[in-house]
């Protein structure tokens, strides 16, 4: 078994368990303790585990976030499928909030309904929707984040407070038992207000976002009404989602 296969086996085990010990790794991958230790060192260097005395666990806090163009390319086919399906949840005349996540941008490209009013802090989504007839766009004011192509800040939140919508479509960097999290505090405040201004919260997330936690908490799982994703969710997290009666759609 090659090292990348052994490391994948360790990560798969940690999706189902809180931690893994050296004895389990050796038996599972049929390797010596020295080889198992080298695999754990490589996984820790890649930021995928935290090494412990006699084993490892999954990291509880992530810091990495790519710029907008890089995120737009990552898992793009999965995001397109999610966005296309989610566009089917929109009805003629719906008033919508769209955040500045890349998956929600794909949704914007597939919107085909009429007479929708859209509030967004994404300059790219506003540009896409400006080409669609019978769509009325409110681009929130504030500061422009060049790397993430989104509007943010206290003025953005103040502007948002003037609106009330039927549905919010948003993404998240991390989804776990703790809820939705992102790396940036200012964006977290804005997303909290978006949730407050919406009758229904619809989360769009590809497989890479699950069981990840970032610095700023946006909301608990109890705030989510519908989750659209591209793969079946691992049983432990799925059970927690079911406890909050979240409608989960795995494509």
C-alpha positions as CSV (number, residue, x, y, z in Angstrom):
1,X,0.0,0.0,0.0
2,X,1.4,3.4,-1.0
3,X,1.7,6.2,1.5
4,X,-1.1,8.3,0.0
5,X,-3.4,5.3,0.3
6,X,-2.4,4.7,3.9
7,X,-2.9,8.4,4.7
8,X,-6.3,8.4,3.1
9,X,-7.3,5.3,5.2
10,X,-6.3,7.2,8.4
11,X,-8.3,10.2,7.4
12,X,-11.3,8.0,6.5
13,X,-11.1,6.4,10.0
14,X,-11.0,9.8,11.7
15,X,-14.2,10.8,9.9
16,X,-15.9,8.1,11.9
17,X,-14.0,8.3,15.2
18,X,-12.7,11.1,17.4
19,X,-9.1,9.9,17.4
20,X,-6.9,7.0,16.2
21,X,-4.0,5.3,18.1
22,X,-0.8,3.8,16.7
23,X,-1.9,0.2,17.2
24,X,-5.0,0.8,15.1
25,X,-3.0,2.4,12.3
26,X,-0.5,-0.4,12.2
27,X,-3.2,-3.1,12.1
28,X,-5.4,-1.1,9.6
29,X,-2.5,-0.4,7.1
30,X,-0.4,-3.5,8.0
31,X,2.7,-1.4,8.7
32,X,5.3,-0.9,11.4
33,X,5.1,1.8,14.0
34,X,8.0,3.6,12.3
35,X,6.0,3.7,9.0
36,X,2.8,4.7,10.8
37,X,4.7,7.5,12.6
38,X,6.1,8.8,9.2
39,X,2.6,8.8,7.8
40,X,1.3,10.9,10.7
41,X,4.2,13.3,10.4
42,X,3.3,13.9,6.7
43,X,-0.4,14.3,7.5
44,X,0.4,16.8,10.3
45,X,2.7,18.8,7.9
46,X,-0.3,18.9,5.4
47,X,-2.5,20.3,8.2
48,X,-4.9,17.3,8.1
49,X,-4.4,15.9,11.6
50,X,-3.1,16.9,15.0
51,X,-0.6,14.4,16.4
52,X,-1.1,13.2,20.0
53,X,0.9,11.0,22.3
54,X,0.4,7.5,20.8
55,X,-1.8,8.6,17.9
56,X,-3.7,11.5,16.3
57,X,-7.0,13.3,15.9
58,X,-8.6,15.5,13.4
59,X,-7.8,19.2,13.7
60,X,-10.6,21.3,15.3
61,X,-9.6,24.6,13.8
62,X,-8.6,25.6,10.2
63,X,-7.1,28.8,9.0
64,X,-6.6,28.2,5.2
65,X,-8.7,30.1,2.7
66,X,-7.9,30.7,-1.0
67,X,-8.7,33.9,-2.9
68,X,-11.9,34.0,-4.9
69,X,-10.6,32.8,-8.3
70,X,-8.9,29.8,-6.7
71,X,-12.1,28.9,-4.9
72,X,-14.1,29.3,-8.0
73,X,-12.0,26.6,-9.7
74,X,-11.9,24.2,-6.7
75,X,-14.6,21.5,-7.0
76,X,-16.2,23.5,-9.8
77,X,-18.2,20.6,-11.3
78,X,-19.7,19.8,-7.9
79,X,-20.5,23.4,-7.2
80,X,-22.2,23.7,-10.6
81,X,-24.4,20.7,-9.8
82,X,-25.3,22.2,-6.4
83,X,-26.0,25.6,-7.9
84,X,-28.2,24.2,-10.7
85,X,-30.3,22.2,-8.3
86,X,-30.6,25.1,-5.9
87,X,-31.8,27.4,-8.6
88,X,-34.8,25.1,-8.9
89,X,-35.8,26.1,-5.4
90,X,-36.5,29.6,-6.5
91,X,-40.0,30.7,-7.6
92,X,-41.2,33.6,-9.7
93,X,-41.4,36.7,-7.6
94,X,-39.2,35.5,-4.7
95,X,-37.1,38.1,-2.9
96,X,-33.7,36.6,-2.4
97,X,-30.4,37.2,-0.5
98,X,-27.3,35.8,-2.1
99,X,-24.0,35.9,-0.3
100,X,-20.6,36.2,-2.0
101,X,-19.6,32.5,-1.9
102,X,-18.5,30.8,-5.1
103,X,-21.2,28.1,-5.0
104,X,-23.9,30.8,-4.8
105,X,-22.3,32.4,-7.9
106,X,-23.0,29.2,-9.8
107,X,-26.6,29.3,-8.6
108,X,-26.9,32.9,-10.0
109,X,-25.9,31.6,-13.4
110,X,-28.8,29.1,-13.4
111,X,-31.6,31.4,-12.2
112,X,-34.3,31.3,-14.8
113,X,-37.3,32.6,-12.9
114,X,-38.9,36.0,-13.3
115,X,-39.6,39.1,-11.2
116,X,-37.0,38.2,-8.6
117,X,-35.6,40.8,-6.3
118,X,-32.1,40.0,-5.3
119,X,-30.0,41.6,-2.5
120,X,-26.3,40.6,-2.6
121,X,-22.8,41.7,-1.5
122,X,-21.1,40.0,-4.4
123,X,-20.0,42.2,-7.3
124,X,-19.7,39.1,-9.5
125,X,-23.2,37.9,-8.8
126,X,-24.6,41.4,-9.4
127,X,-22.8,41.3,-12.8
128,X,-24.2,38.0,-13.7
129,X,-27.8,38.9,-12.7
130,X,-27.6,42.3,-14.5
131,X,-27.8,40.3,-17.8
132,X,-31.1,38.6,-16.8
133,X,-34.4,40.2,-17.6
134,X,-37.0,40.7,-14.9
135,X,-34.4,40.5,-12.1
136,X,-34.1,43.5,-9.8
137,X,-30.7,43.8,-8.0
138,X,-29.8,45.6,-4.8
139,X,-26.0,45.7,-4.5
140,X,-25.1,46.4,-0.8
141,X,-22.8,49.3,-0.1
142,X,-19.6,49.3,1.9
143,X,-15.9,48.3,1.6
144,X,-14.7,46.1,-1.3
145,X,-12.6,43.0,-0.4
146,X,-10.5,42.7,-3.5
147,X,-9.3,39.2,-2.9
148,X,-12.8,37.8,-2.2
149,X,-14.7,40.2,-4.5
150,X,-17.3,41.0,-1.8
151,X,-18.7,44.1,-0.1
152,X,-18.4,44.2,3.7
153,X,-18.3,46.4,6.8
154,X,-20.6,48.2,9.2
155,X,-22.3,50.2,6.4
156,X,-23.1,46.9,4.6
157,X,-24.8,45.6,7.7
158,X,-26.8,48.8,8.1
159,X,-27.9,48.7,4.5
160,X,-28.9,45.1,4.9
161,X,-31.1,45.9,7.9
162,X,-33.5,47.7,5.5
163,X,-34.5,44.5,3.7
164,X,-36.6,41.3,4.4
165,X,-36.5,38.4,2.0
166,X,-38.1,35.0,1.4
167,X,-34.9,33.0,0.9
168,X,-31.2,33.3,1.7
169,X,-28.7,31.2,-0.2
170,X,-25.3,31.1,1.4
171,X,-22.1,29.0,1.5
172,X,-19.7,28.4,4.3
173,X,-16.0,27.6,4.8
174,X,-16.8,25.1,7.5
175,X,-19.8,23.0,8.6
176,X,-19.6,20.9,11.8
177,X,-21.5,20.0,14.9
178,X,-20.7,23.6,16.0
179,X,-22.6,25.0,13.1
180,X,-21.4,27.3,10.3
181,X,-18.0,29.0,10.6
182,X,-15.7,31.2,8.5
183,X,-12.2,32.7,8.9
184,X,-13.2,36.4,8.9
185,X,-15.0,38.2,11.8
186,X,-16.5,41.0,9.6
187,X,-18.0,38.6,7.1
188,X,-19.4,36.6,10.0
189,X,-21.3,39.6,11.3
190,X,-22.7,40.2,7.9
191,X,-23.9,36.6,7.4
192,X,-25.5,36.7,10.8
193,X,-27.6,39.7,9.7
194,X,-28.4,38.0,6.4
195,X,-29.9,35.1,8.4
196,X,-31.9,37.4,10.5
197,X,-33.4,39.1,7.4
198,X,-34.5,35.8,5.8
199,X,-37.6,33.6,6.2
200,X,-35.7,30.5,4.9
201,X,-32.0,29.7,5.1
202,X,-30.6,27.4,2.3
203,X,-27.0,26.3,2.7
204,X,-25.0,25.3,-0.4
205,X,-21.9,23.3,0.4
206,X,-19.7,20.8,-1.4
207,X,-18.1,17.8,0.3
208,X,-14.9,19.6,1.3
209,X,-16.7,21.9,3.8
210,X,-17.9,19.2,6.2
211,X,-16.3,18.7,9.6
212,X,-14.2,21.8,9.4
213,X,-14.3,24.7,11.9
214,X,-12.9,28.2,11.4
215,X,-12.4,31.2,13.7
216,X,-15.7,33.0,13.4
217,X,-19.0,31.2,14.1
218,X,-21.9,32.4,11.9
219,X,-24.7,30.3,13.4
220,X,-25.7,27.0,14.9
221,X,-27.2,24.2,12.9
222,X,-30.7,25.2,14.2
223,X,-30.7,28.2,11.8
224,X,-30.4,26.1,8.7
225,X,-33.6,25.0,6.9
226,X,-32.2,23.2,3.8
227,X,-28.8,21.9,2.9
228,X,-27.8,21.1,-0.7
229,X,-24.6,19.2,-1.1
230,X,-22.9,16.9,-3.7
231,X,-22.3,13.7,-1.6
232,X,-23.9,11.7,1.1
233,X,-22.9,13.1,4.5
234,X,-21.0,10.9,6.9
235,X,-23.4,9.3,9.5
236,X,-22.2,11.2,12.6
237,X,-22.8,14.7,11.2
238,X,-26.0,13.5,9.3
239,X,-27.5,12.4,12.6
240,X,-26.9,15.9,14.1
241,X,-28.4,17.6,11.0
242,X,-31.5,15.3,11.4
243,X,-31.8,16.3,15.0
244,X,-32.5,19.9,13.8
245,X,-34.9,18.7,11.1
246,X,-32.7,20.1,8.4
247,X,-33.8,19.0,4.9
248,X,-30.7,17.5,3.4
249,X,-30.4,17.0,-0.3
250,X,-27.3,15.0,-1.5
251,X,-27.0,15.1,-5.3
